[in-house]
């Protein structure tokens, strides 16, 4: 397996299988409500590298270390436990705007929310709430960078997941469930 390949594993989850991928720099993607082949194809197209199953990768391989850390955090989050350690992310292919937004979203603590406008103000772009929503909707490491914690300014749920999977109602039901796991109730 080439060292520049992305490695991926799949675990069961509350809405179907969860797919998690990592590079030598960190966790690069999380997906659900998709198949392994579709997840792999999207990653290969996005990153222009091979995607390999992680089962044959040595435990000391940097990709495996990042994958295992992300996997532990994902499993904890799905079980309703906060992430207890730093996770390295590989967002090298993301536009600089998305990186700025996602860095701010990553600071929202467990059990808390922030509005799209608050994130916009935090990154110095106070009129860019809609653009923040776009970046949040493109988050390739959703859940670990907790875009489910970003809500509308009026305290309502806002959106979730862009247009990538399921209906709007299904995506919002998942967002509500994720927030409930953290003790947050949103209208």
C-alpha positions in Angstrom: 0.0 0.0 0.0 1.5 3.4 -0.9 2.2 5.8 1.9 0.4 8.6 0.1 -2.8 6.5 0.0 -5.7 7.5 2.1 -6.8 4.8 4.5 -10.5 4.2 5.4 -12.4 2.2 7.9 -16.1 1.7 8.5 -18.1 1.3 11.7 -21.8 0.8 12.4 -23.7 3.9 13.5 -27.1 5.1 14.4 -28.0 6.2 10.9 -26.1 3.4 9.1 -22.4 2.8 8.5 -19.9 5.6 9.2 -16.8 5.8 7.1 -13.7 7.6 8.4 -10.6 8.3 6.4 -7.1 9.6 7.3 -3.9 10.7 5.6 -0.4 11.2 7.2 -1.6 14.7 8.3 -4.8 13.7 10.0 -8.5 12.8 9.6 -9.6 13.9 6.1 -13.2 12.7 5.8 -16.2 11.3 7.6 -19.2 10.1 5.8 -22.5 8.4 6.5 -25.7 7.7 4.6 -23.5 6.5 1.7 -21.8 3.2 0.7 -18.1 2.4 1.1 -17.6 2.4 -2.7 -19.3 5.8 -3.1 -17.3 7.2 -0.1 -14.0 5.9 -1.6 -14.9 7.3 -5.0 -15.6 10.7 -3.6 -12.4 10.7 -1.6 -10.3 9.6 -4.6 -11.9 12.3 -6.8 -11.4 15.0 -4.1 -7.8 14.1 -3.2 -6.5 12.4 -6.4 -5.0 9.5 -4.4 -5.9 5.8 -3.9 -8.2 4.9 -1.0 -7.3 1.7 0.8 -9.0 -0.3 3.6 -7.1 0.3 6.9 -7.2 -3.3 8.2 -3.8 -4.1 6.8 -2.0 -0.9 7.9 0.6 -1.2 10.7 -0.5 0.3 14.0 2.6 2.7 14.0 1.7 4.1 10.5 0.9 7.8 11.0 -2.3 7.4 8.9 -3.4 4.6 11.3 -2.6 6.7 14.4 -4.8 9.5 13.0 -7.5 7.1 11.9 -7.6 5.4 15.3 -7.7 8.8 17.2 -10.6 9.9 15.0 -12.4 6.6 15.3 -12.2 6.8 19.1 -13.5 10.3 19.1 -16.3 9.5 16.7 -17.4 6.5 18.7 -17.4 8.5 21.9 -19.4 11.3 20.3 -22.0 8.9 19.0 -22.2 7.4 22.5 -22.8 10.8 24.0 -19.3 11.5 25.4 -17.3 14.6 24.6 -14.0 14.3 22.7 -11.3 14.2 25.3 -8.2 14.7 23.1 -6.9 16.7 20.2 -7.6 15.3 16.7 -5.4 16.2 13.8 -7.2 17.1 10.6 -6.1 17.2 7.1 -7.9 20.1 5.4 -5.1 20.9 2.9 -7.5 20.7 0.0 -10.1 23.0 1.4 -10.3 26.7 0.4 -8.8 29.1 2.9 -12.3 30.5 3.8 -13.5 27.0 4.7 -10.4 26.4 6.8 -11.0 29.7 8.8 -14.7 28.8 9.4 -13.9 25.2 10.4 -11.2 26.3 12.8 -13.7 28.6 14.5 -16.4 25.8 14.5 -13.9 23.5 16.1 -13.8 25.7 19.2 -17.5 25.4 20.0 -17.5 23.4 23.2 -19.5 20.2 23.9 -23.0 21.0 24.9 -22.9 24.5 23.4 -24.0 26.2 20.2 -23.0 29.2 18.2 -24.9 31.0 15.4 -23.6 31.3 11.9 -23.3 35.1 12.6 -21.3 34.5 15.7 -18.9 32.4 13.7 -18.7 35.1 11.0 -17.9 37.7 13.7 -15.4 35.4 15.3 -13.4 35.2 12.1 -13.6 38.9 11.3 -16.3 38.8 8.6 -19.4 40.0 10.5 -21.7 40.1 7.4 -20.8 36.7 6.2 -23.2 34.4 8.0 -24.5 32.9 4.8 -21.0 32.2 3.6 -20.3 30.6 6.9 -23.3 28.3 6.3 -21.8 27.3 3.0 -18.4 26.4 4.5 -20.1 24.5 7.3 -22.2 22.6 4.7 -19.0 21.6 3.0 -17.3 20.3 6.2 -15.6 17.1 5.2 -15.0 16.0 8.8 -18.4 16.7 10.1 -19.1 15.6 13.7 -15.4 15.8 14.7 -15.5 19.5 13.6 -18.9 19.9 15.1 -21.0 21.7 12.5 -24.1 20.3 14.2 -23.4 22.9 16.9 -23.9 25.8 14.5 -27.5 27.1 14.6 -29.5 30.1 13.3 -29.3 33.5 15.0 -32.9 33.2 16.4 -32.0 30.0 18.2 -33.7 27.7 15.7 -32.0 24.6 14.2 -30.8 26.2 11.0 -29.6 23.7 8.4 -27.5 20.6 8.3 -25.4 18.7 5.8 -25.7 20.9 2.8 -27.5 19.0 0.0 -25.3 15.9 0.3 -27.6 13.2 1.6 -31.2 12.5 2.6 -34.0 15.0 2.8 -33.8 18.3 4.7 -36.1 16.8 7.3 -33.8 13.8 7.7 -30.7 15.9 8.0 -32.3 18.2 10.6 -33.5 15.2 12.6 -29.9 13.9 12.8 -28.7 17.4 13.9 -31.3 17.5 16.7 -30.3 14.0 17.8 -26.6 14.9 17.8 -27.4 18.0 19.9 -29.6 16.0 22.3 -26.7 13.6 22.9 -24.9 16.7 24.2 -27.8 17.9 26.3 -28.8 20.7 23.9 -32.4 21.2 22.9 -33.0 23.4 19.8 -36.3 24.4 18.2 
